[in-house]
Amino acid sequence: MSKTPATFNPYAPPKAAFAPGTSIPSAPDAGACWREDDILIAPVDAHLPPRCVKCNRPATMDSPRAYLWHHPGWYALMPVLVYMVVCLFVRKRAVVVLGLCSEHRRRRHRFSILAHAACPLGAIGLLGACALGNYWAMLPAGVLLLIGIQFATASARLLVPVRITNHHIHLKGCAPGFLDSLPTLEQQRT
């Protein structure tokens, strides 16, 4: 039995012919990210470059971090229950792996420890002051609780999603040095 080359391969990718002088519109690489002013734009399942997003030094990569976003117009449905139900259906999700240097990782860890200490102490102090009827003690306890919430927010949020589409996430909060090391969209296409 002799083997002859087949002229038709059913598994070959389709071929398209384009008119002379036309070009295929180029899109950014699936794994590439770029910048527009102070906004980082990356695919929704991106692995950012292995540099700290806060100072652009070499970094250890974090585990994947999920970002959720919805159009700000949905805040008009402010009755809490309606808003919470609607947001479950209209939110968009992106998972990004980003890096932090050892200094910014330690700083984030310190904020987390301060939050875990200040929030319970403030809540216990506030409840104790209410139970004792000591309204002057409620003020410092409430301030301690608010400081704990602020530290919790600072330790949890590294970058802020500005917009998420079906293919890209737009993030704000990267250091200028990190953004300057990324190409613009025009540079990315060439």
N, C-alpha and C positions, 0 to 999 in steps of 0.2 A: 504494500500500500504506500503510495507516494503522497507526500504532503505538498500541496500547492498553496501559495499565498492567497488568502481570500481577498476579494475586491471590496466586499461590503462587510463592515464590522458593526454589528448592532450595538456594541458597547462603547463605541467612539463618541466623544462629545459632539454636539451639533456645531456646525460651522456656519458662520454668517458672512455674507458679503456686504461691504459698505461701499457707498459711492465714493469715487475718488475725491479727495479734498475734504472729506468729513472725518471727524474723529470721534472716538468713543468718549463720553464724558467720564472723567476720572473722579473717583471717590477716594477718600483717605483709606489707608490700610486698616484692616479690621482691628489690629492690635496697636495702632498708632494713636497718639493723642496730640493735640495742638492747642494753641491759645488764640483768643480774640480779646485784646486789651487785657483786663485783669481776670478774665474768665478762662478756666481750663475746660476743654471739651474733649471727651473721651468716649469710646464705645461703652455701652451699658454693662458689659462684662469685662472691663479693662483691668489690666495690670499696669499700673503706672511705672515709670522708670525707677530704678532702685536708689532713689535719692530722697532726702527728707523734704516733704512738701512745705515745711516751715522755714528751712534755712538752706536747702539745696546741698547739704553735705551727704556723703555716702550713708545709706540707711539700711536698717533691717526691715524687711517687708512684713506688714501686719497680716493677720488673717483677713479674709474677705469681709468687707463692711458694706452693709445694705443701706441704701439711701432711698427715701420715699419722698415724693413730691406730688402736689396737685396745683392746678391753676389757682392763684390767689382770689379769683372771683368767687370761688366756692365758699369763702368766708362770709358771704352775704347770708348764707343759711345758718346764722349764728345760734338759733335755738340748739343747744348742745346735742340733743339726741338726734335731730335731723341731720346736723352737720356730721356727726360721727358715722351715721349710717351711709350717707352719701359719699363720704371720703373713702369708705371701704371699696366702693365701686369705681371711683374716678382716679384714684392715686396710681402713679407709675412708680416702678421699682428698678433700681440699678444696683449691681454689686461691683464694688471697686476694691482692688488691692492696692494700698498705698504704703509708703515707707515713712518711718520716723527715725531720726538719729537718736543716739543714746541720751543726749541731753534733753530733747523734747519728749522722749519716752519717760524719763525720770520725772520731768515736770508734770506730765499728764498723770503719772502715778501719784505724785504728791497731792495734786488737786483732788484726786479720787479719795485718798485717805482723809484729807480735810473734810470733804463732803460727807463721808461715812461717819465722821466724828461729830461734825457740827449739826447735821440734820437731826439725829436722834436726841442730842443734848438740847437743842432748841425746842423740839417738840415736847420733850419731857418737862423742860422748864416752863413752857407755855401752859401745858396742862396743869402742872403743879401750882403755878401762879393763879390760874383760873379757879382751881379747887380751893385755894386758901383765900381767894378774894383780894389778893395783893396785886392791884392793877399797875403799880409802878414796876413790879418785877416782870410783868408781861412784856414791856417794851424791850428790854435787853434780850429776853428769850425769843421774841419775835424777830429781832434783828439777827440773832444767831441762826435762826431757822432760815431766814432769807439769804444769809451769807452761805450757808450750807447748800442751798438750792443753786446759788450762783456758781459755787465751786463744782457742783455736780454737772451743771450745764457746760462749764468750761472744760471739764475733763472728758466729757462724752463727745462733744462736737468739735471735730477737727476742720472739716470743710463743710460749706453750706451749699446744698443743691439749689441752683437758681432755676433750673428747668430740666426736665427729663422727657425726651421724645422716645419713639419706639427703638431708635438706634443709638442715640447719644445722650450723655449726661453732661450738663453744664455746671461746673463747681466753682465756687468763689471761696477765697481764703488762703490760696497758695501764696508762698513768698514770691516777691518779684524776681529773685534770682532763679527760682525753680521755673517760673513762667518764661523768663528770658532764655532759658536753655531749650525751650520747646519751639518748634517751627510755627509760623502762622499758617493759615489755611492755604494761602497762595504758595508758600514755600513747600508745603506738604504735597501739593498737586504736581510740582515740578520735579 
